């Protein structure tokens, strides 16, 4: 490998012209021939035994050149980048200029980190939420415990909203039963809006033993075979149950918690809620500080750098769905989104990530921050405990330079936060681009689950809509 030339281009790009010599190229061509000859049929020879010269005579002397170039150029590119001391921040654009028996020459456009500088980073203003816990907040924390302890009790009266009814139902389209429209001993909570409009309302007022023909119309945006159709459901009510909430007292606290009194339980709920809100407020404050810091960063990001990082963000996004058991392509189909649209969202997050890293790196450099070996060792120990791994395993997975960079940025953020002016947030605080994508990812992950849960709850019935 030989770097023939190196020229600086626009948009933080360096053009390298790289030459691979005849000996190295010949070895790669021969390797490709030996690998592929078993798939090449030549008259007069057993498959896989035709000499290279015969194959080249039939298909041209360059029949193996393309595969040989693919074999060699990644390593040649990596060697050239290292030799020239470049730190690529995107995939290179590669173009083969010459190829023949004497080797090949290719051009690589290498995108490198652009020049940047930070403005005045001390005294920035960032919004910070003040955490307060009210009695109403504590009552809301109690509600899930009360709901879980609430029992359903049979009653002999007309059903009303909030009750749960045990029913049989069957749907008919012009007198003919339709698929998925039947259920037996089905527990339906009235007011849950888990069935199509008009169904639950039609059950209200019925008593155990009552039967009814219920006229309803499927929504226009329902499945094609039923969308907009007027149908009849034959309903029979077996039971009506009303929720019976527990008495919220010391005995209740003993039943649902580790505490002996309701006062202790409430106090614990308040403390845990405060911890959660303070944690969330601190994260939001750090996001606001980051946004303010990015505001005093001067940089022009090359598009290739943003695209490269966006691909990484999108891959992390897809991996998150895969870990939830939902293939990313299936998620796109379910939500009606396209990969291009997702890529545009990822670009916003990518740009935010890159700028925040640059800004913190600039602060670390300005403050002449350093990471000691003791701090590095402590971080490895902390990571090992966090992930339940041996320290040596963590060191193998997380190179020291990467960990030091993370620690330096953490220190830099500490410096900025120490000198920031905290202000009360506006009513509608603007989220960062990073948060927009992350929060959309989280809600997107939840949406399919809710839909699946809805279908599981309703079995094969087509009466129930996705919640």
C-alpha positions as CSV (number, residue, x, y, z in Angstrom):
1,X,0.0,0.0,0.0
2,X,1.2,3.4,-0.9
3,X,-0.4,6.8,-0.5
4,X,0.3,8.7,-3.7
5,X,-1.4,11.9,-2.7
6,X,-3.3,13.7,0.0
7,X,-5.4,16.8,-0.6
8,X,-7.7,18.8,1.6
9,X,-11.2,19.2,0.2
10,X,-14.4,21.1,1.2
11,X,-16.7,20.0,4.0
12,X,-13.9,18.7,6.2
13,X,-12.9,16.0,3.7
14,X,-9.4,14.7,2.8
15,X,-8.9,13.1,-0.6
16,X,-6.4,10.2,-0.5
17,X,-5.1,8.5,-3.7
18,X,-4.0,5.0,-2.6
19,X,-2.0,2.5,-4.6
20,X,-1.9,-1.3,-4.1
21,X,1.1,-3.0,-5.8
22,X,1.3,-5.8,-8.2
23,X,2.5,-8.5,-5.8
24,X,-0.3,-7.9,-3.2
25,X,-2.9,-7.6,-6.0
26,X,-1.8,-10.8,-7.6
27,X,-2.1,-12.7,-4.3
28,X,-5.6,-11.4,-3.8
29,X,-6.6,-12.3,-7.4
30,X,-5.3,-15.8,-6.9
31,X,-7.1,-16.1,-3.6
32,X,-10.4,-15.1,-5.2
33,X,-9.8,-17.6,-8.1
34,X,-9.3,-20.5,-5.6
35,X,-12.4,-19.5,-3.7
36,X,-14.7,-19.2,-6.7
37,X,-13.4,-21.8,-9.1
38,X,-15.7,-24.5,-7.7
39,X,-18.7,-22.5,-8.9
40,X,-17.3,-22.0,-12.5
41,X,-18.1,-24.6,-15.1
42,X,-15.6,-24.9,-18.0
43,X,-16.1,-27.4,-20.8
44,X,-13.5,-30.2,-20.7
45,X,-12.7,-29.8,-17.0
46,X,-14.3,-31.2,-13.9
47,X,-16.2,-28.5,-12.0
48,X,-13.8,-26.7,-9.8
49,X,-10.6,-27.9,-11.5
50,X,-10.3,-25.5,-14.5
51,X,-7.0,-23.6,-14.4
52,X,-7.1,-19.9,-13.8
53,X,-5.7,-19.0,-17.2
54,X,-8.4,-21.0,-18.9
55,X,-11.1,-19.2,-17.0
56,X,-9.5,-15.8,-17.6
57,X,-9.2,-16.7,-21.3
58,X,-13.0,-17.4,-21.4
59,X,-14.3,-14.5,-19.3
60,X,-11.5,-11.9,-19.7
61,X,-8.3,-11.2,-17.7
62,X,-10.1,-9.0,-15.2
63,X,-12.8,-11.6,-14.3
64,X,-11.5,-11.8,-10.7
65,X,-10.4,-8.1,-10.4
66,X,-13.6,-6.7,-8.7
67,X,-13.6,-9.4,-6.0
68,X,-9.9,-8.9,-5.4
69,X,-10.3,-5.2,-5.0
70,X,-13.2,-5.8,-2.5
71,X,-10.8,-8.1,-0.7
72,X,-8.0,-5.6,-0.5
73,X,-9.3,-2.0,-0.4
74,X,-10.7,-2.0,3.2
75,X,-7.4,-2.9,4.7
76,X,-5.5,-0.6,2.3
77,X,-7.8,2.2,3.3
78,X,-7.4,1.5,7.0
79,X,-3.6,1.5,6.7
80,X,-3.6,4.7,4.7
81,X,-5.8,6.5,7.2
82,X,-3.5,5.4,10.1
83,X,-0.4,6.3,8.2
84,X,-1.7,9.8,7.5
85,X,-3.0,10.3,11.1
86,X,-6.6,10.8,10.1
87,X,-9.6,10.1,12.3
88,X,-12.6,9.4,10.0
89,X,-16.1,10.3,11.2
90,X,-18.0,8.8,8.3
91,X,-17.8,6.1,5.7
92,X,-15.4,7.0,2.9
93,X,-16.5,7.5,-0.7
94,X,-14.3,5.2,-2.8
95,X,-13.6,5.3,-6.5
96,X,-11.3,2.9,-8.4
97,X,-9.1,4.9,-10.7
98,X,-6.9,2.3,-12.4
99,X,-6.7,-1.5,-12.3
100,X,-4.5,-4.0,-14.1
101,X,-2.0,-6.8,-13.6
102,X,0.4,-4.2,-12.0
103,X,-2.2,-3.5,-9.2
104,X,-4.9,-0.9,-8.7
105,X,-5.2,2.7,-7.6
106,X,-8.3,4.1,-5.8
107,X,-9.4,7.4,-4.5
108,X,-11.0,7.7,-1.0
109,X,-12.7,10.8,0.2
110,X,-12.3,10.7,4.0
111,X,-14.6,12.9,6.2
112,X,-12.8,14.1,9.3
113,X,-14.0,16.0,12.4
114,X,-14.5,19.7,11.5
115,X,-12.8,22.5,13.3
116,X,-14.9,23.9,16.1
117,X,-14.7,26.3,19.0
118,X,-16.8,27.0,22.1
119,X,-17.9,30.5,23.2
120,X,-18.5,31.6,26.8
121,X,-19.7,28.6,28.6
122,X,-19.8,29.9,32.1
123,X,-22.9,31.7,33.2
124,X,-25.3,30.0,30.8
125,X,-29.0,30.0,31.7
126,X,-30.8,26.7,31.8
127,X,-34.3,25.7,33.1
128,X,-34.6,23.6,36.2
129,X,-37.8,22.2,37.6
130,X,-38.5,22.7,41.3
131,X,-39.7,19.4,42.8
132,X,-42.7,19.6,45.1
133,X,-44.8,16.7,46.4
134,X,-48.4,17.4,47.3
135,X,-51.0,15.3,49.2
136,X,-52.7,14.8,45.9
137,X,-49.6,13.4,44.4
138,X,-49.4,10.8,47.3
139,X,-53.0,9.9,46.8
140,X,-52.3,9.2,43.1
141,X,-49.4,7.0,44.1
142,X,-51.8,5.1,46.3
143,X,-54.3,4.5,43.6
144,X,-52.6,1.5,41.9
145,X,-52.4,-0.3,45.3
146,X,-56.1,0.4,45.9
147,X,-57.0,-0.8,42.3
148,X,-55.1,-4.0,42.8
149,X,-56.8,-4.7,46.1
150,X,-60.3,-3.8,44.7
151,X,-62.5,-6.9,44.3
152,X,-65.4,-7.5,41.9
153,X,-68.6,-8.4,43.7
154,X,-71.7,-9.8,42.0
155,X,-74.8,-7.6,42.2
156,X,-78.4,-8.2,41.2
157,X,-79.1,-4.8,39.5
158,X,-78.9,-3.1,36.2
159,X,-75.3,-2.7,34.9
160,X,-73.8,0.8,34.9
161,X,-70.6,2.3,33.7
162,X,-67.6,1.1,35.8
163,X,-69.2,-2.4,36.3
164,X,-67.8,-5.6,34.7
165,X,-70.3,-7.8,33.0
166,X,-69.9,-11.5,32.0
167,X,-71.6,-11.9,28.7
168,X,-72.1,-14.1,25.6
169,X,-72.3,-12.3,22.3
170,X,-72.5,-13.1,18.6
171,X,-72.4,-10.7,15.7
172,X,-74.5,-11.0,12.5
173,X,-74.1,-9.2,9.2
174,X,-77.4,-9.4,7.4
175,X,-78.3,-12.4,9.5
176,X,-75.1,-14.2,8.8
177,X,-72.5,-14.7,11.6
178,X,-69.1,-13.2,10.8
179,X,-65.7,-14.4,11.8
180,X,-64.3,-13.1,15.1
181,X,-67.7,-11.8,16.2
182,X,-68.5,-14.4,18.9
183,X,-67.5,-14.6,22.5
184,X,-68.6,-16.7,25.5
185,X,-68.4,-15.8,29.2
186,X,-66.5,-12.7,28.2
187,X,-65.6,-10.2,31.0
188,X,-66.2,-6.7,29.7
189,X,-65.6,-3.6,31.8
190,X,-68.2,-1.0,30.9
191,X,-66.6,2.4,30.1
192,X,-63.2,0.8,29.2
193,X,-63.9,1.7,25.5
194,X,-62.2,-1.6,24.5
195,X,-65.1,-2.5,22.2
196,X,-66.4,-0.6,19.1
197,X,-68.5,2.5,19.8
198,X,-72.1,1.8,20.9
199,X,-71.4,-1.8,22.1
200,X,-70.7,-1.0,25.8
201,X,-73.3,1.7,25.9
202,X,-75.8,-0.8,24.7
203,X,-75.0,-3.2,27.6
204,X,-75.5,-0.5,30.2
205,X,-78.9,-1.0,31.9
206,X,-79.0,-4.8,31.4
207,X,-79.4,-7.2,34.4
208,X,-78.2,-10.8,34.9
209,X,-80.3,-13.0,32.7
210,X,-81.2,-10.3,30.2
211,X,-80.8,-10.8,26.5
212,X,-80.7,-8.1,23.8
213,X,-80.2,-7.5,20.1
214,X,-77.8,-4.6,19.8
215,X,-77.6,-2.6,16.6
216,X,-74.1,-1.1,16.1
217,X,-72.0,0.2,13.2
218,X,-68.3,-0.6,12.7
219,X,-66.0,2.4,12.3
220,X,-65.0,3.4,8.8
221,X,-61.3,2.9,9.7
222,X,-61.9,-0.7,10.9
223,X,-60.7,-3.8,9.0
224,X,-61.9,-3.7,5.3
225,X,-64.4,-6.6,5.6
226,X,-66.3,-4.9,8.4
227,X,-65.5,-1.2,8.0
228,X,-68.7,1.0,8.1
229,X,-71.0,-2.0,8.2
230,X,-74.2,-2.0,10.3
231,X,-74.5,-5.3,12.2
232,X,-76.5,-6.9,15.0
233,X,-75.1,-8.4,18.1
234,X,-77.1,-10.9,20.1
235,X,-76.1,-10.4,23.8
236,X,-76.8,-12.4,26.9
237,X,-75.8,-11.2,30.4
238,X,-74.7,-13.8,32.9
239,X,-73.3,-11.6,35.7
240,X,-73.0,-8.0,36.7
241,X,-70.1,-7.2,39.0
242,X,-69.3,-3.9,40.7
243,X,-65.8,-2.9,42.0
244,X,-65.5,-2.9,45.8
245,X,-62.6,-0.8,47.0
246,X,-60.8,-1.7,50.2
247,X,-60.8,0.5,53.3
248,X,-57.6,2.5,53.2
249,X,-56.3,2.2,56.7
250,X,-53.4,0.6,58.6
251,X,-54.6,-2.9,57.8
252,X,-54.6,-2.0,54.2
253,X,-51.0,-0.7,54.4
254,X,-50.0,-4.0,56.1
255,X,-51.6,-6.0,53.3
256,X,-50.0,-4.2,50.4
257,X,-46.7,-3.0,51.8
258,X,-43.9,-3.7,54.3
259,X,-45.2,-1.0,56.7
260,X,-47.4,-1.4,59.7
261,X,-49.2,2.0,59.4
262,X,-50.8,3.9,56.6
263,X,-48.8,7.0,57.6
264,X,-45.5,5.1,57.2
265,X,-46.6,3.8,53.8
266,X,-47.6,7.3,52.6
267,X,-44.3,8.7,53.8
268,X,-42.4,6.0,51.8
269,X,-44.5,6.6,48.7
270,X,-43.8,10.4,49.0
271,X,-40.0,9.8,49.4
272,X,-39.8,7.5,46.4
273,X,-41.9,9.8,44.3
274,X,-39.6,12.7,45.2
275,X,-36.5,10.7,44.3
276,X,-38.0,9.9,40.9
277,X,-39.0,13.4,40.2
278,X,-35.7,14.8,41.3
279,X,-33.9,12.3,39.1
280,X,-36.1,13.3,36.2
281,X,-35.6,17.0,36.9
282,X,-31.9,16.5,37.0
283,X,-31.9,14.8,33.7
284,X,-34.1,17.5,32.2
285,X,-31.8,20.2,33.7
286,X,-28.8,18.5,32.1
287,X,-30.5,18.4,28.8
288,X,-31.3,22.1,29.1
289,X,-27.6,22.8,30.0
290,X,-26.5,20.7,27.0
291,X,-28.9,22.7,24.7
292,X,-27.5,26.0,26.1
293,X,-23.9,24.8,25.6
294,X,-24.6,23.8,22.0
295,X,-25.9,27.3,21.6
296,X,-22.4,28.7,22.1
297,X,-20.7,26.1,19.9
298,X,-19.4,27.3,16.6
299,X,-19.1,24.5,14.1
300,X,-20.3,23.4,10.6
301,X,-21.0,19.7,10.6
302,X,-20.3,17.8,7.3
303,X,-23.4,16.0,6.0
304,X,-21.5,12.7,5.8
305,X,-20.7,12.9,9.5
306,X,-24.3,13.4,10.4
307,X,-25.5,10.6,8.0
308,X,-23.0,8.2,9.6
309,X,-24.1,9.0,13.1
310,X,-27.8,8.8,12.0
311,X,-27.2,5.3,10.8
312,X,-25.8,4.4,14.2
313,X,-28.8,6.0,16.0
314,X,-31.2,4.2,13.7
315,X,-29.4,0.8,14.2
316,X,-29.7,1.3,18.0
317,X,-33.3,2.2,17.6
318,X,-33.9,-1.0,15.5
319,X,-32.0,-3.1,18.0
320,X,-34.2,-1.8,20.8
321,X,-37.3,-3.2,19.0
322,X,-35.5,-6.5,18.2
323,X,-34.8,-6.9,21.9
324,X,-38.6,-6.4,22.5
325,X,-39.3,-9.2,20.1
326,X,-40.5,-6.9,17.3
327,X,-38.6,-6.9,14.0
328,X,-38.0,-3.4,12.9
329,X,-39.5,-3.8,9.4
330,X,-42.7,-5.1,11.1
331,X,-42.8,-2.1,13.3
332,X,-42.5,0.2,10.3
333,X,-45.4,-1.6,8.6
334,X,-47.5,-1.4,11.7
335,X,-47.0,2.3,12.2
336,X,-47.1,3.2,8.5
337,X,-43.7,4.9,8.7
338,X,-40.9,4.6,6.1
339,X,-37.2,4.1,6.7
340,X,-36.4,7.4,5.0
341,X,-38.7,9.2,7.5
342,X,-37.1,7.5,10.4
343,X,-33.7,8.4,9.0
344,X,-34.7,12.1,9.0
345,X,-35.7,11.8,12.6
346,X,-32.4,10.0,13.4
347,X,-30.5,12.9,11.8
348,X,-31.8,15.4,14.3
349,X,-30.8,13.1,17.1
350,X,-27.4,12.5,15.5
351,X,-26.7,16.2,15.0
352,X,-27.6,16.9,18.7
353,X,-25.3,14.1,19.9
354,X,-22.3,15.2,17.8
355,X,-22.6,18.8,18.8
356,X,-23.0,18.0,22.5
357,X,-19.9,15.8,22.4
358,X,-17.9,18.5,20.6
359,X,-19.1,21.2,23.1
360,X,-18.1,19.1,26.1
361,X,-14.8,18.2,24.5
362,X,-14.1,21.9,24.0
363,X,-14.9,22.6,27.6
364,X,-12.6,19.8,28.8
365,X,-9.8,21.1,26.6
366,X,-10.3,24.7,27.8
367,X,-10.3,23.6,31.5
368,X,-7.4,21.3,30.9
369,X,-9.3,18.5,32.5
370,X,-7.6,15.1,33.0
371,X,-8.5,11.6,34.1
372,X,-6.2,9.9,36.6
373,X,-5.5,6.2,36.6
374,X,-7.4,5.9,39.9
375,X,-10.5,7.5,38.4
376,X,-10.3,5.1,35.4
377,X,-10.0,2.1,37.8
378,X,-12.9,3.3,39.8
379,X,-15.0,3.6,36.7
380,X,-14.2,0.1,35.5
381,X,-15.1,-1.2,39.0
382,X,-18.4,0.7,38.8
383,X,-19.2,-0.6,35.3
384,X,-18.3,-4.2,36.4
385,X,-20.7,-3.9,39.3
386,X,-23.4,-2.3,37.2
387,X,-23.3,-5.1,34.5
388,X,-22.4,-8.0,36.8
389,X,-19.1,-8.6,35.0
390,X,-15.5,-9.2,35.9
391,X,-13.3,-6.1,35.7
392,X,-11.2,-7.6,33.0
393,X,-14.2,-8.4,30.9
394,X,-15.3,-4.8,31.1
395,X,-11.8,-3.6,30.1
396,X,-11.9,-5.8,27.1
397,X,-15.4,-4.5,26.0
398,X,-14.7,-0.8,26.8
399,X,-11.3,0.5,25.7
400,X,-9.5,2.8,28.2
401,X,-9.5,5.7,25.8
402,X,-13.3,5.5,25.3
403,X,-13.9,5.3,29.0
404,X,-11.6,8.3,29.6
405,X,-13.5,10.3,27.0
406,X,-16.8,9.6,28.7
407,X,-15.3,10.6,32.1
408,X,-13.8,13.8,30.6
409,X,-17.2,14.8,29.2
410,X,-18.8,14.0,32.5
411,X,-16.3,16.3,34.3
412,X,-16.8,19.0,31.6
413,X,-20.6,18.9,32.2
414,X,-19.9,19.2,35.9
415,X,-17.9,22.4,35.3
416,X,-20.7,23.9,33.1
417,X,-23.4,23.0,35.6
418,X,-21.5,24.5,38.5
419,X,-21.4,27.8,36.6
420,X,-24.9,27.7,35.1
421,X,-27.8,30.0,36.0
422,X,-30.8,27.9,36.8
423,X,-34.1,29.4,35.8
424,X,-37.7,28.3,36.1
425,X,-38.9,26.4,33.0
426,X,-41.5,27.8,30.7
427,X,-44.9,26.1,30.6
428,X,-44.0,24.4,27.3
429,X,-40.3,23.7,27.5
430,X,-38.8,22.7,24.2
431,X,-37.4,19.2,24.1
432,X,-34.0,18.5,22.6
433,X,-33.8,16.6,19.2
434,X,-32.3,13.7,21.0
435,X,-35.2,13.5,23.5
436,X,-37.7,13.8,20.6
437,X,-36.4,10.6,19.0
438,X,-35.9,8.7,22.2
439,X,-39.4,9.5,23.5
440,X,-40.9,8.6,20.1
441,X,-39.0,5.4,20.2
442,X,-40.3,4.6,23.7
443,X,-43.9,5.4,22.8
444,X,-43.5,3.4,19.6
445,X,-42.3,0.4,21.5
446,X,-45.4,0.7,23.8
447,X,-47.9,1.1,21.0
448,X,-47.5,-2.3,19.4
449,X,-47.5,-3.9,22.9
450,X,-50.9,-2.2,23.7
451,X,-52.3,-3.4,20.4
452,X,-51.1,-6.9,21.0
453,X,-52.4,-6.9,24.5
454,X,-55.8,-5.7,23.3
455,X,-56.0,-8.6,20.8
456,X,-54.9,-11.1,23.4
457,X,-57.5,-9.9,25.8
458,X,-60.3,-10.2,23.2
459,X,-59.2,-13.5,21.7
460,X,-60.4,-13.7,18.1
461,X,-63.3,-11.2,18.5
462,X,-63.5,-8.4,16.0
463,X,-65.7,-6.4,18.2
464,X,-62.8,-5.0,20.3
465,X,-60.7,-2.2,18.8
466,X,-57.0,-1.8,19.4
467,X,-56.7,0.2,22.5
